[in-house]
């Protein structure tokens, strides 16, 4: 599909969203421009064509080709659309991090980037898909969480929270154990698979195996990717991450927020008896603190 067609199809989206979706299909030189736009859209907005080319370390014709590739007639139309996006408060990312930044500047940039990206993720969440996931988790006989790398950390966080609702939960970190666990899942069980890229082969295999045994599968990914095609419920958690080593891992933070949403929603759907058991458990934990209530003699 031509990029012009892509842009036309997504005409309701802001230009930053179109740039991000087109990024993987752009030429290498055009991706340099796209990354610069996503890193610091305000700087590009105020830059002439020559300056934008210099900031992106490409030629001026390359900047023009980038604009055409994402569906604009040229640089001026691109800047008009960019201005509109920024006016709506949908700035894409933080200002570029620099080795010369002071601690105060780093704090401001990273906090700003994190909050902006989380707001982006929130505005793009499909609440219908979240509702379907909440319904499955509320009725689950058991839940298994799967993920590798940073996504594995999210899976462990979920596994730490959900047993509080009286449901057996697991989160295996070894790929062999993951495949073994998925193969033992049956009807009534729910597998929750985290993968920011959605292209991890092992996670796709886990989804296929769990579904084959009768389990329901919830996929949580940062991109529209093959994993979601193998899930009963697909939750897209889009963030504004890029591959720069100095950027914070917004994808993990956003996924953790989604875990909190699912966990809170499931907890609110439990009956009063469970609520009392939950409060008793919290009291036991408070008793473990130095300044907590004293235990009965």
N, C-alpha and C positions, 0 to 999 in steps of 0.2 A: 504493500500500500504506500502511495506517495505521501510525503510529509504534508503536502498541501491538503490532501484528503483527510489525513489525521487531524489537522488543525480545524478543518471544516466540520468534521464529525464532533469535535470537542469545542465548538464555538461558544458554548455556554461556560466554559472554564476560563480562568484567568490565564494570562500568557505565561506566568511562572509555572503553572501546572502543565501547560502544553510543552514547555521546554523540558521539564523533568521527565515527562513521559516519552519524549522524542530522544532523549539523551543517548540511550543505548544504540540507536540506529543512525546517529549522526556520524559523519566522517571524523577521523581523529582530530583534525585541525578545528572543525566546527565544534567538537566537544569541548575544546579549550575555551571557546567563547561561551558556550552554555554553562560550563562550570564557573566561569568568572561572573556570569549573570546571576547564578544561583548563590554564589558566595557573597556578592555585594551588589545587589540590584540598585541601591540608591546611588552608588558611585557610577554605574553604567548609565543610569538615567540622566545624570548631569554631565556625561562625557560626550564630546564630539566623536565622529566616526574614527578619526585618526587616533584619538586618545583611547577609545574602546579597543581598537586593534592593538595598540601598544600595551594596554593593561592585560590583554589576553595573549600577548606574544604571538600574534598572527598578523597577516596582511589585511589591509582594508577590504579587498575583494572577498576574503574569507569571512569577514563579519557580514558582508552583504549576503553571501551564500547561506550563512547560518540563518539570517532573517527570512530568506526565501524558503529555506528548508522547513521552518516551523510555521509557514503559512502567511507570512507578511510580504508586502510588496517591496519593502526595503527597510532601511535603518530607521527612518523617521516614523513609519507606521509602527514598527516594533517598539520604539520609545513611547509612542502614544499609548499603546496597549500596556506597556510596563507601568507607565504613570497611573493608568486606571487601576491596575492590580495593587499598586502600592497605596493608592488612595483608599482602597477598600480594606486596608490594614492587613494584607496577606503577604507581608514581606517574607521572602523565602528562607533566608538563613541569616547567620550572624555576619558581621563585618569580618574580613579576612584576619585570621590570627597572625601575629608577627612575633619573631624572636625579640623584637625591640619593645613589645608591649610591657607596660608596667603590670604589677599584680592587680591593681585597681582596674586597669583596662581589660585584663583577661577575665576578671570577675564579671564585669559589665557585659562583655561580648558573649561569654559562654552562658550566663544566665539569660541574656536576651535571646540568644539562639535557641536555648532549650525551651523557653516559654513560647516563643513563636512557633517552633516546630511542633510542640505538643498541641498548640491551638490548631495548627494545620491538621494534625492527625485527628483531633476531636471533630473538626468540621467535615471530615471525609469518612467518618465511621458510619457503617450501615447499621442502624439500630434494629432493623428487622432481623438481621443475621445475629446480632447480639441476643435478641429475644429468643431466637431459636436455640442458641447455645445454652442460655440460662434454663430453658425448659428441659433440655436433655440432661444437663448437669443436676438439676433439681430432682430428677427421677432416676438417676444412675444408681446401679447396684454397686459399682466400683468405678474408679477413675484412674487412668494412667496418663501421666504427662511425659511428653517426649521432646527432646531438643538436644542440639549439639553446640559446643562452644558457648557464645554469649546467650544463645537461645536455650542452652542447657541450664544456665543460671536462672532464667525465667521459669523453666519447668520445675526446678528445685524450689523456687519461691512459691509457686502454685501448690506444689506437693506439701509444703509446710503449712499452708493456710487451709486447704479444703478438708483435711481430716477433722477439723473443728466442728464440722457439720455431720459427723457420724458416718462418713463414707470412707471405706478403705481406699487409700490412694498410694500410688507409687510414682517414682521418677528415676528410671534407670539411666546411668550416664554412659555405660559401655554399649557399643553398637550391637554386639552379640546378645547381650542381655535384653536390649530393646527388641530385637527381632524375636527372641524367645518369648518375652512377655506379650508382644503383639499376637503371636501365634496361639496363645492360650486365652485370648479374650473372646467373649461370647456375647450373645444377645443380652441386653441389659447393661453391658459395660460401655464406658465412653472413653475414647482415646482423644487427648488434646495434644496436638502437634504444633510446636513453635518452630518457625524457620523464617528468618528475616528475608532471605533471598527467595525461598520457596523452590529452589532448584537442587537442594541436597538430596542425592540419590537415596541415602539410607532412610531419610524421613518419608520419602515417597513410598519406599518399600514397606515401611511400618504402616502407613495408611492403607495400602493395598491389603496387607496381611490381616490387619485388624478388621477391616470391613468384610473380608472373606469369611472370617469366623463369626460374623453377625454383629460385631460391635458398631456403634455409631462413632463417627470420626469428626472432630472439630479441628479445622486448620486455621492457624493464626499466622499470617505472613505479612511482610512489609511491601510485597509487590504482587501484581497479578501474575501468578506463576504456576507451573505444572502441579505443584503440590495441591493447590486448591481444587484442581480438577478431580482429585481422588478423595475428596472429603464430602461428608454429608452437609456440613455447615462450613462456609468459608467466611472468615473475618479478615478483612483487609485493613491493616494498620499502617497507613502510609505516613512516612516521616520524610524529613529533608536531609537525611544522612548523605554524605558523600565519602569517598575513599581517602580523603586527606587524613594523615595519621594524627594531626593535631585537633581533629574535631571530636566532640564528645559523642558517646554512643547513644544517640537519641532513640534509635530503634529499640534498644533494650528498655529504656525508661518508659517509652510509650507502651511496650508490651506488658511491662509491670503494672502500668495503670489499668490496662484492659483486664489483667488478672484481678486487680482490686475491684473492678466493676462487676465482673462475673461472680467473684467471691461474695461481695456485699449483697448482690441481687439474690443469690442462692440462700444466703443467711436470712434475708428478710422474708423469704418464702417458707421458712420452717415454722412449726407450730410453737405454741407457748411453752409446752413441756421442754422442747429442745432449747428454747430461749433460756429457761431456768438452768438447764444443764450447762449451757454455755457460760452463764453468769457464775455458776459454781466453779467452773474451770478457771475463769478469770480471777476469782477470789483466791484460788489456790496459788496462782502465779503471783498475785500481789503479796501473799504471805511469804514468798521467797525473798522479798526485798528487805533490806536492813531497816528501812523506815516503815515497813508494812505492818498490818495488824498482827498482833501476837497470836500464835496458835494456842488452842485450848490445852491446858495442862493434862 
